Amino acid sequence: MEPSEIPSQGDVSPQRSPVPLGPTSPDRITVAGSIYHQPAEGEPVQVSLTSERQLKTVEQVFQRRLKVGNTWQPLIPERCWLQDEAVGMIIVRNEEGRHTRVQPGPEEKATAGGKILEIGFRVDDNSIPIVFGPSVLLVYSKECQPLTVSRPDLLCIRSRAGEIHYTVFVFPR
């Protein structure tokens, strides 16, 4: 069973750069960002996240806005053209609390804050997902989680409470 797809204005068909590929311009993934810890007292801590890697394939990124409930579902939908060895990186973005049309009140903020995605692994291709401990990975509302794994086909996702909207991006290897 696969997560439900949600039509979104943000979903666009994958687009390729008009720059021709050749030995001097291979496809690549670049990651750039920072994480800050700002304590009430003391100095803030910043960790820079930067990396770059050349891709082995020339494929388009798969992007879908989906929703999931409390039942474990495959993280990568069957309709994704990137499967198994073709998957280089996956990003899961929890959309809850991101797109509000009005200023949310304390109750709405608390509800969105409780919308947590869990990512787990199946033990084998035919089993129910087993999570080691309370969860393997958590994706809180308005956050995203990059994943690079050797067996993307074993990744599963579910909501801790209710239905959650999220976007999955699957990048080529």
N, C-alpha and C positions, 0 to 999 in steps of 0.2 A: 504494500500500500504506500502511496506517495503523498506528501503534503499537498494541500490545496493551493492552486495558483490563484493569485489575486491580480486583477488588471490594475495597472498603475500607470499614471502619467509619466513616471520616472523610467519605466521600462522602455527601452529603445532597442532596436535591433543592433547587434554588434557592428561596429564600423572599423574598418582597417585604415591605417595611415596610407596616404597616397605615395609615401616614399617607397621606392622599389627596394625589395630585400636583396641583399647580396653579401659577399664576404665582409664588406666594411660596415654593414648596418643590420646585424642580426636582431631579431625580436628579443626583448629583455623585460624583466620585472624589476622595478625600482621601488623600494620601501623607504619612506622618509617620515619621521614624526618624532615626537617627544612625549615623555611621561613626566609629570611634575608631582611631587609630594610637598604640600605646603602646610607644615605644622603650625598650630596656633602660636607656639613659641619656638624659636630657633630658626636655623637656616633652611630654606627650601632645598630639595634634592631634585635634580633633573637627570633623566636618562634619555640620551638620544638614540633613536632607532633608525639606523640607516643600513641598507644593504642593496646590492644589485646582483642580478645573475642573468646570464644569457640563457635563452630558451633553446631547447633541442628541437622543438616543432614550430611550425607556422600555423597556428590555429587562432580562432577568435575566442574571446572570453565569453563564458556562459553566465548570464545574470538573470535571476528570477526573483520576484517578490512573492513570498509564500506565506501560509499560515499553518500553525501546528497546534495540536491540543496535547492532552496528557499521555497519549499513546505514542510509543517510540515509532519513528518513521525513518526511512533512509535519508541521510543528509543530502546526498546528490540525487536529484530526480532522475528517473529512467529516461526522460526526454533529453537529458544533457548529452551533447555529442562528445564530451570529454569524459572518459571512463578509465578506471584502473591506472595503467602505466602512463596514460596521456595527461593525468592530473598533476600539476606542479604545485599549486597553492590554492587553498580554499579560504574565503573570508565569509564569516557569518556576521551579519549586522542586525541587531535587535532593533526593530523600528518603533517599539512601544515608547510613547512619550516624545518622539522626535518631531512629529508633524501635527502640532496643535494649532487650531485656528483662533483660539482665544487663550488668554492667560489662564493656565490651570490653577485651580485652588488647591489647598492643602490635601483635600480628599483625592482629587484626581492625581496629584503628584504621588501620593502614597500608593494608589492603585497601580499606576505605571511603574513605580519603583519595585513592586512585587512581581512584575512580569519578567521572570528569569527563565532563560533557555538553558537546557542541559544537553550536553553533547557526550555521547558514550560510544562504546565499541561493542559490536556483536562478537561472541566467542568464535563462531564460524558462520558460513554463509546461510545456514538453515535454522539458526537458533534465534531465540528471543534475546534482545540486547541485555547484557549483564553489565551493570555499572559497579566499579570497584570503589567502595566507600559511598558517601552520599551522592557523589557525582564525579565524573572525570573532568569536565570543563564546564564552566558557567559563563553565560553571556548575559550581563545585566541590561536593563532597559537603556536605550540610547548608546550602548557600547557595541564594539565590534571585536571579533576574535579572528586573527589569521591562523591558519593551520597548514602545516606541511607534514604529511604522513605517508608512510610506505604503502598502506592499504586503505585508500579512501573508500573503497566499497564496503568496509566494515563500520563506517561512521554512521551513527544514528542521532536523531534529535527529538526532543520533546519539550513541552512546557511544564514548569512546576505547578502552575495554577492557571486554569482557563485556557483561552485561545490567545496565541501571540502571533503577530505579524513580524516577519523577518525577511531579509534579502540574503540570498546566497550568491556569491561570485566564485566561479571556478575558472582558474587560470591554467593555461597549458604548461606542460613540463618544458 
